[in-house]
Amino acid sequence: MSSITFIRAGAVLALYATTSLGLAQVTKPGQPSHTNGPPSVEIIAPQEGATFLVGQVIHVCASSQNFTDVVARVEFFAGSNSLGVVTNGLYLWNGMRLGDLREQSSCITWSNAAAGAYILTARATDLAGITVTSAPVDISVVTNIPPVVQISQPREDALIRGPTNIMVCASAFDPYGTVTTVEFFEGKTSLGVVTNMGPYYVTNWFGVFPIPQTSYCLTWSNVALGTYTLTAVATDNGGASTTSAAVQITVVSNLPPLVKIAQPDDGARFFSPANISICAAAKDPDGTVASVQFFQGTTSLGVVTNGTTVTNEEWQVHTLYCLTWSNVPPATYTLTAVATDNDGASTTSAPVAITVVAPPPPQVKIVNPDNGATYFAPANIYIATVERYFTKPIATVEFLSGNTVLAVSNTPSFYWMKVPTGAYTLTALATDTGGISATSPPVSITVTTNRPTPHRF
């Protein structure tokens, strides 16, 4: 039996160790009072449910917390049998306790544990005689650790078109030995046994190396329509067995189509009255898509029977089914698409949430010239505008200097020619085909006669 003691402390200049419990506790001047929870001790290794092989060294560690004095000893137990005691010394520097020692870790090594189930506890005692016992931790010591196995193919809830032959595979390995066989089951019926064929060998620049077999497969032939539950049982060279988690699959005569809303994006926002283009990518793995129906909640928005084939940036080919949802008022909506294949099977897409909000008021802005710009007379000035949030097309843009109309145009820009010297305040009045108007913020410019003196060389 050996022991290791870990004490949290700073750099120790002078070390004093004692087994006497009669020493008075020494406290740092001005040390804050203890405000944490009650004293406790917890086994931090091994973990609950851990399994060890016979002959394997077991490291048992406990953490003691919130003691107001130094933990003087920690005793470890397997059931009622003591595994050993760790005695902690009192660390002093110039007669004062060094650091905050309210959390300490103590460990022992337990060798030659016999096979069996054990309940581990730790009992911590501080210098003041306070004793606390940890919560129990259950472990097992065995003569053989069983293998690990899981079905890797087919996946859980797989739909497979049949009747057909199905490849069933499992990944299996043994941490302290060799997997000798893997037997596959459907329910309680054996589908067959796969035997370990030994290691595979690979060659590289450094030599030939064995790779143990971890994948085991068989072909399940002529599987009829229905739902099945598959498991795999791996057995190692010591005779220990493990059963995998069950995987449920369904063999069907028709695979349903796949469908996903590609446009709009989830969380998209629109201004009312909105005209929203809705597109879904749909395909059928064993047939054709007959139709895609779009829904807002439970309300049908329409059915599309003809798709358009497109290629994305990654050169993937998709078939899109699209419609336009017109004049959508403000609200929050949930969109879905239901694809139906040529055999009548249907699939509903994941929902996409969108929001339609009232638009801000129409806006127009002069983007050229800049506010504060200066020109030399006679100036030719290009005036350009942008318009936003108009619900209908722009009919006219009226360009003004102060109250003087410079031009009325059906385009967002015009040239103001041969402008004389002076200071000018420009605005633009945009009007749409519905008679809605908006005026831009003013832009001030100056036209001057002063020109820079030419350089002479």
N, C-alpha and C positions, 0 to 999 in steps of 0.2 A: 504494500500500500504506500503510495506517495501522495504528497499534498502540495498544492500551489496556492499562494495567497496573493491577491491583488488589492492594494490599498490606493485609493485616489488621493494624491497629495502632490505638493510642489516639490522643488528640489530640496532634498533632505541634507542638511549640513551636519547635524548630530543625530544619531539614531539610538533610541533606548527601547529595549524589548523586555517585557516582563510577563510572567504568568500569574502574578499576584493580583487578586481582585480587590485588594484592600487599598489601592491607591486612590487618592481623592481626584475627582475630575478637575482638570485645569481648563479654564475657558479664556478665550481671547478677550481682552478689554474691548468693550463696545460691540461684542458679537451679538447680532440680532437674535431675538428669541425664536424658538422653533414654532413655525406656524403651519407646517405641512400636515399630512394625514398621520394616522397612528403608525407605530412601528410595524414593519412587515418584512417577510422574507419570501422569496420566490425562486423556484428552480427554473433556471434559464437554459439548461442543457442537461439531458437530452429533451427533445420535444415530446409532447403527449403522443402516445401511439407509436413511438420509435421502435424499430426492430433491429436486433444485433445478432450476429453469429456467435456460437459458442467459441470462446477463446479470444474474441475481439475485446480490446481494451475500451471501456466505457468511461468517458469523461463526464463527471457530474458536477455542475456548477450552480451556485445559488447567489442571488443578489439580495443584500440586506439594505433596507431603506428606512429613513425617517426615525432612526434611533437617536435619542438625545445624547447618548454616550457612545464611545467606541464599541463596536461589536467584538467581544473578546474571543468567542468561539462559535463555530458552526458545526453541528453534528449531522451527518447524513445517515438515512435509514432506508433499507429495503424491507418493507413491512415493519416488523419489530426488531429486525437485526441491524445493528449499527455497522455502517460501512467505514466509518472513520470520523475523526474530529480534526478540524482546521482551527488552530489557535492563532489569533491575530495579536500582534504586539501593539503597544501604545506608542505612537510616534510623537516625539517631543523635540522642540528646538528651543534651547535656552529656558527649559522648564515650562514651556507653553505648548499646547497641542497645535500641531501644524495642519492648517487647512480645515475645510468643512468635511468631516469624515462620516457624514450621515448616510452615504451610500457606499457599500463595500461589496466586492465580489470574492467568493471563496470557491475553490474547486478541489476535487479529489479525482484520482484515477482508480477505477474498479476493474480488477483483472480476474480472469478465471471464473466468471459468473456462470453457474450451471444453467442448463436449459430450463425455461419456465417463464411465468408471468410475474412481474414485480411491480410493487407500488412504492415509488420513491417519495420521500419527504426530507425536508431540511429543518433543523431546529437551531435558531440563532439566539445567542445570549449576549447582552452587552455588559459593560463593567458595573453597571448599577444593579445587575441581576435580573433585568427584564428579559423574559424568554418568549419567543414567538415561533410557531410552527407553520410551515408553508402548506399550501394546497397540494394534494397528491398528484403525481404524474405517473401514468401507467406506461410501462414498456414491456417488451418481450425479448427473451433470449432464446434462439432457436438453433437447431442443428442444420437447417437448410432454409435460406430465404427463397420464397417462391418466385417464379419469373413474372415479368410484366408483359401484358399483351393488350392490344386494341385493334379493332377492325379498321383498316385504312381504306377499303374499297368494297362495296359501294358506300356512299356517304349516307348519313342519317336522313330519313324522309325522302330518299331518292325516288323519282318516278322513272320507271324503265318500261319501254315499249316491248310487249311480248305477244305471244309466247316466244321465249328466247333463251340463249345461253348466257349466264352471268358469271363474270370473273369475280371471285371473292378473295380478298387478300387481308392479311393481318400482319402487323408489326409486332415482333416478340423478341425479348432478350432476357437473359438471366444475369443479375449483377454479380453473382459469385459462382457461376457455373456455366452450363450450356443448355440451351433449349434443344430437346431431342425431338419432340413432335408438337404439331399444332393440329387439333381436330376442330372442324367446323360443324356447326349445328344450325338447323332451322327449327326453332322451338326445341323439342327433345329429340328430333330426328337427325342422326349424323349424316353429314354431306360428304365426309371423307377425312382422311388423315394425311397430313403432309409431314414428311420426315426431314430432319436437318441433313443437308447434303454436305456439311462440312464447310470450312472457310473457303472464300474466294481469294485468289492471289493477284496482287497488282505489282507491277514493276516500275520503278522510277530510277533516278540517277544513283540512289543510295542502296538499291538492292531490291529483293522480292519480299513483300509483306503480306501477311494473311489478313483478310477482312472477314469477320464472322458474319454468318447469315442472319439477317434480321427480318427479312420479308418472306412470307409464306403464302402461296396462292394456290387455288384450285378453280376448275371450271364447273359450275353447277348447270347441268344441261336440261334443256326442255322445260324451263320454268313456266308454269301456267299462270294465267291472270289471277291476281289476288294480292293480299297483304301478308308480309312475312317478317319474322323476327330472327335475326342472325346473331350468333355468338361464336367466339373462338376460345378453345381451351388449350393453353400452352402447358407442357410438362417438361421439367428440367431433368438433368442427369441424376439428381438425387431423389426423383420421384414426386417432387412437389408440383402442384398444378394451380393455375390461376385461370378464372373465367373472365373474359372481357366484358365490358359494358355492352348491352344489347343495341343493335342497330335495326331500325324498322325500315323496310322498303315496300314499295307497291309496284306491281307489274300491271300495266294497263294496255288496252288495245289502241289507245289514242293519247298522245302526249299533248297537253294543253299549250296554247300559244304563250309567248312571252311579250310583255308590253310595259313600256315606261314612258311617262310624259317627259318629252325633251324640251318643250317650250310651253309656257314661261317657266322660269326658275322658281323654286320654292322660296317664298318670301318676297316675290316681285311686287312692285307698287306701280299703279297706273293712275292717270288723271281722268276723271269722268267728264263727259260721257265717253267711255273707253271702247275702242275697237280692238279686241284682244285676239291675236293669232295663237291658237292652241294646236300643238303638234305632238303626236305620240309615235315612238319607234316601236314597231311590232313585227314579230316573226313567229313562224311555227316550225318546230324542229322536225316534224314528220308529215307536214302537209303545207297548206297555204292559209293565210289570213283572209277570212271572208269579209269581215267588217270590223271597224273600231267605232264604238259609241262613246261619246263624251258626256260627262255628268258634272253638274254643280250641285253638290250634296246629293239629293235623290232626283233632281230635275235633269232630264235629258236636254243637252244642248244640240244634239244632232248626231247623225250616223254617217261615217265615211267608208266607202267601199273600195276606193281606188287609192293606192299609195304612190309615192314618188321615191325613186331610188336615189340616194345621195351618198357621197363619199366624204368622210370627215378628214381632219388634218392628219390623222394617223393612218390614212388609206383604208379605213374600215368602212364597209358598205352597209348602209341601213336603209330600211324602207320607212318613210314617214307618212303618217296619215294626219291631215291638218284640216281645221275649219276656223272661221272667224266668228267670234262672239261679239255682236255689235251692241253699241249704245248701253254699256254696262254702267249702272248707277253706283254711287259710293256705297261700299260695304266690304266686309271680309268674306272671301269665298274659298271653298275647298273643291278642287278639281280632281277628277279621276277619269280613267279611260278603261273601257272593257273591250278586250279583243276576243273575237270568236273565230275559230278555225273552220275549215271545210267539213269537219266531222261533228261540229256543234259544240265542241269544248270551249269554255270561256275562262279568261283570266282577267282580274281587276288589278290595275296598276296601283302603286303606292300613291297616296294622296299628295297633292301640291296645294299649298295655301298661298293665296294672293290677296292683295288689298287694293281697292279702288277708292281714291280720295278726291274731294273737290279740288279743282285746279286753283292755283293762285291767280290773281287778276292779270289780264294781258299786260305785257311789257314791251317797250321799244327802247333801244339805246343807240346813241351815236357812237360808233367804234372808230371812226376817222372823220375829222382830225382829233388829236388828243386835246383834252382840256388844257388851256394855257399855251397852245401852239402859236408860233410867230411866223408870218409870211412877209415877203417883200412885194410891194406893189409894182405893177399890176399883177395880182396873184390869180392863179388857176387852182382852185381848192376842190379836192375830191371829198365828197361827203358820203359816208356809208353807214348803214344802220343794220341792226339785227332785231328780230321780233321773236317773242316767246309767249307761250301759253294762250295764244289765240286759238279758239276752237274751230274757226273757219279760215279759209284762205284770205290772205291780205289782198284787198282791192286797190287801195291807194296809200301812198306815203307823201305827206305834205311837209316840205322843208321850209323852215322859217328862220329869219334873222330878226330877232326881236318880234315885232308884230307884222313884219313884212314877209309875205309869201314869196319864196325864191323859186319854187317849182312844185308841181304836183305830179307825181310819177306812179306808175304801176310796178316799178322796180324799187328795190331797197336802197338805191344809190343814185347820185347824179353829180356832174361837174358844175361848180359855180365859177364862171369865167370872168377874168379881168376885174377882180375885186379891188376897189380903191383902198387907200389908207384909212385906217379907223379901227375901232374896237367893236367886236361883234359878239352877240350871244345867239348861238344856234340851238334850235330844237327841231324835233321831228314828230309829226302826228300821223300815226298809223291807224288805218281803219280796215276791218275785215268785211267780207261779203255779207255778213249779218248786221252790219252797222255798228259793231263794237269798236270803240276807239281807245287809244292810249297815247300819252305824250311823253317824250323822252326827258330825262334830266337835262338841264342846259349845259352847253359846252361853250366856254369863252375862248376866243381867238383874237389875235392882233395882226393887222396888216400895216407895215411900216415902210417908210422910204429909205431908211438907213440900210446901207449895204456895207459889208466889210471892205476895207481898203485892199485893193489888189496888191499882191507881193511883186516886187521888182527884183529881178536877178541881174 
